[in-house]
């Protein structure tokens, strides 16, 4: 009995010692290192950014699960498709999707002239080295023919798409669900990060089938009091209006106060809370027209400008061109509301992916369910690029924290997570997140994040010595 009594006293004393040690250690700041980010952080302070939310729903989660079309929109689309009874619709839709994905920008005249001059200079030097008694006029004619022939073979021949009634129906079958999913994901970023924003007016340039209006309704309910859809194709506007009426020509529109135009209003006097352009900038015939259109859209933006394009090099470069256009264009004005790159960039610096030799595009995947048509799979993934510009910088989400964007798939391994990040300092990094180096909360958030989400990291701070 005495031995058992002594053992019990020893266990009690050990328990007291352990409790005191834990209380003491909790008062010591923890050091967190993150690829150049070194800081002294308190675990409780780090956990505060969660605001009581579970790790799987932390504030950086903006990616959506599988997106479904609104029931009324899908029903109306199927009614239109079945009523048209187009032959080989599935095959036509597949070919159109492939064509739009591989579509490039029109070659700029200045760029083409520079290429021609460089080729002409190289050929002229070769001609002079191979022939001693060359007739300069004949040599010049010969070189010009070679240059023209080479340019015809290597230059992308861009032609505008003319959407008639039949092509509009093929576009509906090919792109309605995919376009809706990409726009829905981009708008969800605003909804999640700025919950106080509620748009009352919308301007959609290159509106097509009206997917932005439907996505905005899904995101913010019936808050929109006016929506202006601009598309140069009369047939596309007619089809979009039929979709709003559930596939009918006579029923009342499911979404009120939507107006269709063929030309973009240029007057800056009227602004809209939300301005968008989805898969439309790539259809403009020149760089100059893209620049003028982007500036017009920004002048008409009161709060947010949302641009979406294909997740290709072309799509990404078009968006970065628009980004520079807005940032540099506003330097010449006295507008106090300076443009702010809201998403997806984690910084206001040049895109680091453009500096890479391979120039891998900055794009993001969004799973979605396509229209239930013959030959379609139950689920597909839309790879898209997007850009959100804001009139003013949003409030600080959590003092002491910065957010990096996950630019690749998250690889989850035992006790560590591999992340590809675009960081607030404008650099791309591959980071192995562990609970010991980055803290339990950041580690858990990383395990519950997906490609396209944001991940919290600690800001660098001046280290202080505590006694």
Residue, then its C-alpha position, 0 to 999 in steps of 0.5 A: x500500500x505504501x508503494x502505491x501511495x508513493x506512486x500516486x504522489x509521483x504521478x500527481x507531482x508530474x501532472x503539476x509539473x507538466x501543466x506548469x511547463x505548458x503554461x510557461x511555453x504558451x507565453x513564449x512566442x513561436x518562430x515561423x519560417x516561410x521561404x524568406x518570411x521569418x516572424x515571431x507569431x502567437x498561435x492564438x493570434x494566427x488562429x484569429x483569422x479563422x473567425x470561428x470557421x472550420x479549416x475547410x471553410x477558412x477565409x481563403x477558400x474561394x474555389x467552388x465545388x462542381x457548378x450546376x446551371x440554374x434549373x430554369x436556365x438549363x430547362x430553357x436551354x434544353x427546350x431551345x436545343x430540342x426545338x431546333x433539332x440541329x443535325x450533328x449538334x454534339x460534333x459541331x459543339x466539340x469542333x467549336x469548343x476546340x476552335x475557340x480554345x486554340x484561337x489566338x489574337x489578331x497579329x498587331x501591325x507593328x509587330x508584323x512590321x518588326x518581324x518582316x524587317x528582321x527577316x528581310x535583314x537576315x535574308x539580305x545578309x545571306x544574299x550578300x554573302x552568297x553572291x558577289x555580282x548581285x543586282x540590288x533591285x532583283x535581290x530586293x524583289x527576291x527577298x521580299x517574295x521570300x519574306x511574304x511567303x514566310x509570313x503567310x506560313x507563320x502568321x496566324x490568320x485571324x478572322x472575325x466570327x459571325x454568329x448567325x442563328x445556327x452558330x448561336x445554337x451550337x455555341x449554346x450547346x458548346x459553351x453555356x455551362x462552361x462559361x457560366x462556371x468560370x464566371x460564377x467562380x470569378x464572382x464568388x471571389x468578390x462575394x467571399x472576400x467582400x461580403x458587404x458588396x451588393x451590386x445594384x447595376x451590371x454592365x456586361x460587354x460581349x454578353x453572349x448568352x447572358x451567363x454573367x447575368x445568371x451568375x450574378x443572380x446566383x451569387x447575389x440573389x435579386x439585388x440587381x435592379x438593372x442589367x445592360x448586356x452588350x453584344x454585337x450579334x443580334x442573333x445572340x441577343x435574341x437567343x439570350x433573351x429567349x433563355x431569360x424567358x425560359x426558352x419561350x418567346x412569350x413568357x415573362x422574363x425570369x430575371x427582370x430589367x435586363x436590357x440588350x444593346x449592340x453597341x457599348x455606351x461610351x459616356x462615362x457619366x453613368x457608372x455600374x456597380x459591376x462591369x464584366x467581359x467574359x471571353x470577349x476581349x479575344x474577339x476584338x480585331x486589334x490591340x488598340x481596340x482592346x485597349x480602348x474597350x478596357x479603358x471604357x469599361x473601367x471608366x464605367x466601373x463604380x466598384x468592380x471590373x471582372x474579366x474572364x478569358x480562356x486559360x491559355x497563354x493567349x487568354x492570360x496575356x490578354x488579361x495582363x495587357x488589360x491589367x497594365x492598361x488600367x493601371x497605367x491609364x489611371x496614372x494620367x488622370x486625377x481620379x482619387x479612386x486608384x485601381x487595385x488588383x483584387x484577384x487573382x494576384x496576391x500583389x500589385x507587381x508585374x505577373x511573375x509567370x510572364x517573366x518565366x521562359x516557358x510562360x505558363x499561363x496563370x489559369x484555374x480549373x472549375x468543375x461543372x456539369x455540362x448540358x445533358x446532351x448526347x455525347x456529353x459527360x456528367x462532369x467536365x472541367x473548365x480551365x480559365x483565366x480571370x482578372x478582378x480590378x477594384x476601385x479601392x483596396x479592400x479593408x485589412x482582412x487580419x492584421x499581421x497576415x498576408x495571403x498567397x494564391x495557390x497556382x497549382x494542385x495541392x499535393x497532400x502527404x503525411x505531415x506535410x503539404x506541397x504548395x505552389x504559391x504566388x506570394x505577396x512579394x511578387x514571387x512564385x515559390x514552391x513551399x512544403x507546409x508543415x505544422x512545425x515550421x508554419x504552425x498548426x492552423x496554416x498547415x490545416x488550412x493548406x490541407x483543406x485548400x484547393x488549386x485557386x484558393x488563397x493561403x494565409x502566411x505571416x508578414x515579416x516583423x521585427x523580432x523582439x526579445x522577450x524575457 
